[in-house]
Amino acid sequence: MQFSLEEENMSQIATENGATDHQSAPHQLTAADRCDACGAQAYIRVVVKNSELLFCAHHGRKHQEKLASIAESWHDESSRLLEDQRS
């Protein structure tokens, strides 16, 4: 499975068939959502076997290759990092 991530979109869902679904996107990740690896603010939500994993942008990219083959969906809001810097 390969995920296509478009930086200009704030949030996207990439599914197993490669489609990107903006209509059924889950709630926007907030500062209360924390990375499962390090505790930083989460910007990436991955669904694997009906379980949710949250990652900061760094750990999401680090684990993306391994998770791609088993992830049911990939929700990436890391483009918000660039928006926050521009403000």
Protein Blocks (a to p, Z undefined) as FASTA:
>chain_A
ZZdddfklmbdcddfkopacfklpccdddfklccfklopacfbdcdeehiacdddfklmm
mmmmmmmmmpfbdcdfklmmmmmmmZZ
